[in-house]
Each structure stands twice: as C-alpha cells, then as structure tokens.
C-alpha cells in the first residue's frame, strides 16, 4: 500500500523543547490509523503538522509521495487533508448548511440553494441532520457529523480526528464507527487520536503509539492487545505508583457535613441537582463534557449565579448561602481552583510571591486597606514554595514563564493561602507533567487528612479512582450516582456518566 | 490537550531578562528624550527659556500630568477614561457658576467635587455592573456631562471666577520656594498616587484586575467596587486639573472639551509605557511621559507650528506609541476574551 501521508525523521520543537522527535510515520490510502499516547506525548502536535497548523522543525513530510511543507490549514485542505478538532471549529450562530459551505460560497449566495444542496449531500452521507438547523442547537454527535460533512465536502482524502469520541454516548459512538467505515470504503484515510483503547482496537487498521514525543510502536492492529498498548504507552512504572493505590488503601471516613446542595438549578446546564460534601475526605466528581459538574461547583463558590427563582438551596456549614460573586464565598471559606489556569488562574504580569499575596490579601473583608508588605509576601511565597515544591529557576520569575505543573501549584497556593474550609479542585492535573501530578495528588490527600473538605472534579477515571474517598457522578446537569471507591470500577463510573 | 507541550516548557531565562531590561529602558528612553529635548530647545529656541514661557510650560505640564495620572489609574485596571476633560471643565464651571450666584467659593468647590464623584460613581456603575465597555461608557458620559454644562449649568462657554479670590488664584499663579504651586500640586498628587498604587492592597488589586479580571474575581477580590473607585480617582484628578487651570487664567472655558487634550493625555500614558492591556506601568511612567509631551507641545507652539499641523504630529506620535505598545504587550486570544477595551 502506497502511503498517502508519510513523515521521515520528523521533529517539532517549541522554544527548543521537542514536542515529538525523529518520528517516522506512514498513513496508507483508505487506512484507519489510531494514534495513542498519554497527555503530552505529542499526538496532537503530530497531527497538527499534517494538517498544516505547525511546520516541522526538521525532517520531512510527504503527501502523495511529494515532499512538501504545509504552512497553513488551508494549504493542507487544498491537498485534501482536513482536521476535525477536539474543540468544535464550527460557527454556532450559522446553520448546518452554511457551516458546510463556509469558505466555498459562490459570490451570490442563495440560502435556499445551499439548503437543497446540503440536504442532498447530507443524505448521500446518510447523516440525519436538518441543514437549516443552527449548529449551536445541535448535540455533540451531530456537530461532529457536520464537521465530517464539511471535511468530505472539501474533498478531503485524509481526515484527522482529535479525540472524536470523548463527548459521545455509546449509541453515538457506534454511529460514528459506522461513519468511519463508510468513509474508509470511499477511500478516505483516517487518523484518529484517542484515549479509548478499545475503540482503537475495534476500528483501527493500524496503531501507532507515542511516548514522550517518541514513536515507540507502530503495527497493524492484529498484533496489539490492551496490555501491550498500555505497556507501550506508559513504558515506566510511574503510573502504577500514581493510580494503582485505589484498591489498596482505606477511604477516609466522612467528617461533618460542610456543604449541602438541594435542587440547585442554573439555566439548562445545572438541573435540579442535590448532593452533600463532607469534611476530612476527598469527594471526586466525574462527568463528561456537558454534565454540568464544573458549573455546579462554580455556582457553589459564587463564580456563577444560580437561577433567581427555583434556584434551589445551598447550605454551607448549616447556613443557607447565596453567593453572587466569589468574594463573599472566599471569605466564608469556599475556594475554587479553576480548570482554566491560563484564562482565570493566575496573574501573568506578577511573580509567584505577588500572586500568592493577592490571595492572602483578599481573604478578609477590607483586605484592600492593608499596607503592602513585600517581606510578608516573600515569606508566604517561601512557605508555599516549600509546601508545594514549586520549582522556579528565578524566584522573581513571572508565573507565565513557569511550567504547567508549577503554574498549577501557584494557582493552588493562591487559593489555599485563604485558609478555606472547602476546596474545589477543577481538573487539578490537566496539562501538568507526570511528576507534578503525583505531588498534587499527594497534597490533595494531605488537605483531606487535615480535615478540610476537598472536592476534586476530574475527567480522568484512574485519577478519580485513585484519589477519591467518595465518588459522585454527574450526568446532564445532575449528580446521579454516588459510589465507594473500593466498589467502583472505571466501567461502572462510565456507565453512570453516559446517557 | 493540545497545548500540553507548551505547558511543559521551562522558563526562558534569556527572553525574560531582555524583556525586563527593555521595560527599564522604555521608561529611561522617554526620560532621556525629555532631557535632551529640553536642552535642545533651550539652545535653539529664543523664547524657550523666557520666564513667561516657562510658567506656561509648567502650568500645562501640571494640568496634563494630573489628567494623565487619572487616566493611568483607569488604564492600569484595563479601562480607559475619555470623560476626563469634560469632567474637568464642567465640574469647575459648576463651582464658578455657583460662586457667581453668591455661594462661598470654597463651598462651591465642594459642590463641584461632589458633582465629580457623582459622575464617577455613575460611570463606574455602568462599567462595573452594567458591563458596558469603558471606552463607550466614558464617551457617552462625557457627552452628557458636556451637554449638561453647556445647556443646563451655564449659559456661556467661558465663566469667570469672581473677584477677590486670591487664595484660589495662588494655586495657578503662586510659587513656593520658587517652584510654581501647580507643580507642587502635581508632585504631591503623584506621590500620593504612587504610594496608593504601590503600597496599599487596593492599589495592588487594581493591577490584579487589570492583569486578569476573571482571576481577580475568582481570587475573591471585590472587582466591581474597585472599578468604581478607579473612576472616582480619575474624576478627582480631573477636578484638580480643572482647579489648576481655572486658577491660572481666573476662568474656565468649556470649549476645551472639544479640543484634543484627551488625546494628549492618552499619548502621555501610552508613550510613558503604561500598556493598554492593563496591569503594567505606574506613576513614574506618567511623570516621564508628561515631561516629554509637555515639552513637545510647548516647543511646537513656540516654533509657531499651526494648530492643525501640531495635531497631525501628535496623532502620528500617538499612533506610533500605540503600535509600539501593541508590539510590547501583545493581546493574545485569552486576553481578548477577557473583555478588554
């Protein structure tokens, strides 16, 4: 089989640090190729080079046997390579048909014309989507159909999917797999990045595994099984250390009830949910995208407002509370450690000490009236640097210049300096290197041991199982299930989370 | 996770160092440029060192500096206050009109100050709670304030201060230890604001919310009251600038609202090195920026460059400063999403 896309000795570096290096990769015509690896293994970067988002630092890329450099996604598209991203790249305020034809409209664009054309086109792909529906009103699976339809419309011969099934229900997944088969029969080659090994084993012709930016295995699917893949992906014992402790340790007992939430509602995202959080243990909350887990806890901590009427009740330490902004929640002892570190986690123009000091000053009412003491700020920073093992070459370095793990530790320190009674960690280890993950988990456990109520929202099942003393599962805006970690399995949690 | 690789990058020491030293030089370059220009103009322009000119220069610098201090506080919090000049002119007109109707001038000034605070609170409310972008809110409020001044408060553009108020005129015309009082006022205000921004919690909070409003909010900083406070501070600065102006010419001319003073103020702030992205710069940047722009404006007047050409030159310099600012403090996608001006 002649490869349609080929990479030889390919390396891509950002500021001198390789995302992947010396990779040889081949994609055959009409082949379904699964790309597996841990977070940060370089999968996304690799596919982005193929899709023209990044260019190689060294090595070469061949498309149809011709060595080329793709500078922009549109160049890649012109050569028949389309990418379907994790985050939807559709325009939500436009209709399905408009999205499909986006960028290829005629000078005189008749809506009725494109609706009819889109209808026929979608039917030929066997997609049941209304071409005049607004994309914003569609579900995840339908959005994906539109993305695929758009790729096919652009005569893509290669389609790259970045985690296509992460947000789909099992039913939608089956539908998606059929779709892949259809595309394959039409001679389209497919690369898909996934964390779901079973899916890869089920639908891929070929599997390539990356680890820390290096290609560690690439072979036809028949030569792989689950264990072999995991061994290749991990390649070290570290994951066993971090995640393997679930069954061996005894969960902490419930302390007093710190938070009770009853019939909480916010728009269409949080729907009439009820649950409680207890002191001295880690409550893990699992849910897929769209389950409203982040929003629910953001309402609790005042970052979002619940519905004014029929918004339900939140009791913190036995007293009914309604926080319209985070400041009073912080003063009462609820802190929220965000999942979006860069957008709302830290102050990028400030150093470590000042970031932490901001948290310190705002923990009491009228904290703004204090006279700034840099000595105190430095002392605080030193204390937290030791406690969380924050590593910075230069203590005055701005937080934006630290690594992901150290940034996250600063965000955590800024929240914990406020001496909370309830800490909400939202995806505390997202985009964090492996070493820092272990440290952050250790620290979360330490907090629970000190009697603080800890909530940890996570989408990573092994993390939920390993760290939680109690597991809550969210689905469609509601906490639907509570489990004990000894009895829970990844399958059981996922079963509760999908709908 | 598409950008985990970027997350893992270690701090880039070399780049950081060069940026630090550049901030240092930006401020220093402006200061040096101001000093060089002063010497240059002294040598080349015959009338530059005349006492009359120096007094004009100093007065203009003081007014420009006071307005720029107010603007700086708002810009550091990632806003912009285009209502400064309107507030300055109309608040003093309020005081003068009341004084001409028989009220004691000190009381009348207090009423003028009250007017400023009222306008600032309304403005701050619009920006912080109604969440109107500051550029539009301040533009609208500036028009309303000016309209009130011309249509309701006073019948004439120019209103003269009643006779016999030497203590007030002293603010604009007097000198202490040979240094004009207006400069003392500017220096003192700059010192107070420096201490406020640098050494109080609220001052640091202003930097925090200019840096990242969402982070500030989640951290528990009371962002909305602080935004209101920013506009109160800038209003009070406008009032002080108005007082110095009125004291030096014994009147207040509301036509100044239609002049280009507000662009001069922006020019001072941006050129001085206070990034429009917020969270950066401070009082020192205002001081050096004021010195440079004040000198330039004065020299252009002496050189008898026409008003229109002056505006052309100023606009070109402003555009250049904005370009340099955009290059130095780029707005990335995330910054843009945080609703900047």
Interface residues (C-beta under 8 A of the other chain):
Chain A: X14 X15 X17 X19 X39 X40 X42 X44 X45 X48 X85 X86 X162 X213 X303 X325 X326 X327 X329 X330 X331 X335 X336 X338 X342 X343 X344 X345 X346 X347 X348 X349 X350 X354 X357 X358 X359 X361 X362 X363 X367 X368 X369 X370 X371 X372 X392 X393 X394 X397 X398 X401 X402 X403 X404 X405 X407 X414 X415 X418 X430 X431 X432 X433
Chain B: X1 X2 X3 X4 X5 X6 X7 X8 X9 X10 X11 X12 X13 X16 X198 X199 X200 X201 X202 X203 X204 X205 X207 X208 X211 X212 X214 X215 X216 X217 X218 X219 X220 X221 X222 X223 X224 X226 X279 X280 X334 X337 X338
